[in-house]
Amino acid sequence: MSELCPITLRMGQDFTRKFHRHNEPATGHKFSIGLMDGGALIGVVTVGQPIARRQCDGYTAEITRCCVLDGHRNANSKLYAAAIRAARAMGYRRILTYTLPEESGASLRAVGFQMDGVTRYNKTGWDMPGRQRKTPERYPAGPKIRWVKEW
């Protein structure tokens, strides 16, 4: 039987670095939650402030990473639900996250997220003349689907 546990950013980053299919670990967080099964960490969710500055209103949190080992049924949904409960308890009014178009979003729909739109693809990534950024090695190019849950 799996159970939730608090984890540090470093623990979440280490797990994500080892097991995430297509992304590097998040660089910061407001909080992270782990999911244990039989004493072993099987999944993590990292929540921070929104990456997109237009989403930063002080009342919106963003799930920046959710990573679960294969073969653990409903683990993603458990982590998403825990992140929602924690964000709500902290006074946030909504939470958002992004998926790739080839990901189904079933775990997000299961906990009440609604598809909110599709981001446009920018060849230069996050790099801008006045704010230069290096694109991480494992960073999926292309549009992303934005999911939102409000309360």
C-alpha positions in Angstrom: 0.0 0.0 0.0 1.4 3.4 -1.0 1.6 6.4 1.3 2.4 10.1 0.8 5.4 11.7 2.5 7.1 15.1 2.5 10.4 15.2 0.6 13.0 17.8 0.0 13.7 19.5 -3.3 17.0 17.6 -3.6 15.2 14.3 -3.1 12.6 15.2 -5.8 15.4 16.4 -8.1 17.4 13.2 -7.7 14.4 11.0 -8.4 13.4 13.1 -11.4 16.9 13.1 -12.8 17.0 9.3 -12.7 13.5 8.4 -13.8 11.7 11.2 -15.8 11.2 10.2 -19.4 11.8 13.6 -21.0 12.6 16.4 -18.6 15.3 17.6 -16.3 14.5 18.2 -12.6 12.8 21.4 -11.5 15.2 24.1 -10.3 13.1 25.2 -7.4 9.9 24.6 -5.6 7.3 25.7 -3.0 6.9 22.1 -1.9 7.4 18.5 -3.0 5.6 15.4 -2.1 6.8 11.8 -2.4 4.9 8.5 -2.7 6.4 5.5 -0.9 5.5 1.8 -1.4 7.1 -0.7 0.9 9.6 1.8 2.1 10.8 2.7 -1.4 10.2 6.0 -3.1 8.1 5.3 -6.2 7.0 8.8 -7.3 7.4 12.5 -6.7 5.5 15.7 -7.5 7.2 19.1 -7.4 5.1 22.3 -7.1 6.3 25.9 -7.6 5.3 29.2 -8.8 4.2 29.4 -12.5 7.0 29.4 -15.0 5.0 31.6 -17.4 5.1 35.1 -15.9 1.5 35.9 -17.1 0.3 33.1 -14.9 2.0 34.6 -11.8 -0.8 36.3 -9.8 0.2 35.2 -6.3 -2.7 32.7 -6.1 -1.6 30.2 -8.8 0.7 27.3 -8.2 2.2 25.1 -10.9 3.0 21.4 -10.9 6.4 21.6 -12.5 7.3 17.9 -12.3 5.4 14.6 -11.7 7.4 11.5 -12.0 6.4 7.9 -11.1 8.1 4.6 -11.7 6.3 2.4 -14.2 3.8 -0.2 -13.0 2.3 1.7 -10.1 -1.4 2.1 -10.8 -3.0 5.4 -9.8 0.3 6.8 -8.4 0.2 9.9 -10.7 -3.4 10.6 -9.6 -2.5 10.2 -5.9 0.4 12.7 -6.3 -1.7 15.2 -8.3 -4.5 15.0 -5.7 -2.0 15.5 -2.8 -0.5 18.6 -4.6 -4.0 20.1 -5.1 -4.9 19.6 -1.4 -1.6 21.1 -0.2 -1.8 24.1 -2.5 -5.4 24.7 -1.4 -4.4 24.5 2.2 -1.6 27.1 1.5 -4.2 29.6 0.1 -3.7 29.1 -3.6 -6.9 29.4 -5.7 -5.8 27.4 -8.7 -3.1 25.1 -9.9 -1.8 24.4 -13.4 0.5 22.0 -15.2 1.6 21.1 -18.7 1.7 17.8 -20.7 3.0 16.8 -24.1 0.4 16.3 -26.8 1.1 12.5 -26.9 0.3 12.2 -23.1 -3.4 11.3 -22.4 -4.0 13.5 -19.4 -6.1 10.7 -17.8 -4.6 11.2 -14.3 -5.2 15.0 -14.5 -8.8 14.5 -15.6 -9.3 12.0 -12.8 -8.5 14.7 -10.2 -10.5 17.5 -11.9 -8.1 19.3 -14.2 -9.6 20.9 -17.3 -7.7 21.3 -20.5 -7.1 25.1 -20.9 -5.3 25.4 -24.2 -2.1 24.7 -26.1 1.1 26.7 -25.9 2.7 27.9 -29.1 6.1 26.5 -30.0 9.0 28.8 -30.0 12.2 27.6 -31.7 14.5 29.5 -29.4 12.8 28.0 -26.3 12.9 30.3 -23.3 15.9 32.3 -24.6 15.2 36.0 -25.2 17.7 38.8 -26.1 17.2 40.5 -22.7 17.0 37.2 -20.8 19.2 34.5 -22.1 18.5 30.9 -21.2 20.2 27.7 -22.1 17.8 24.9 -23.2 18.2 21.8 -21.0 19.5 18.6 -22.7 16.3 16.7 -22.0 13.6 19.3 -23.0 10.8 18.3 -25.4 10.5 20.7 -28.3 7.0 21.5 -29.5 3.7 22.8 -28.1 2.4 21.7 -24.7 -1.1 21.3 -23.4 -2.0 23.4 -20.4 -4.3 22.0 -17.7 -5.9 24.0 -14.9 -7.9 23.3 -11.8 -9.6 26.1 -9.9 -11.4 26.1 -6.6 
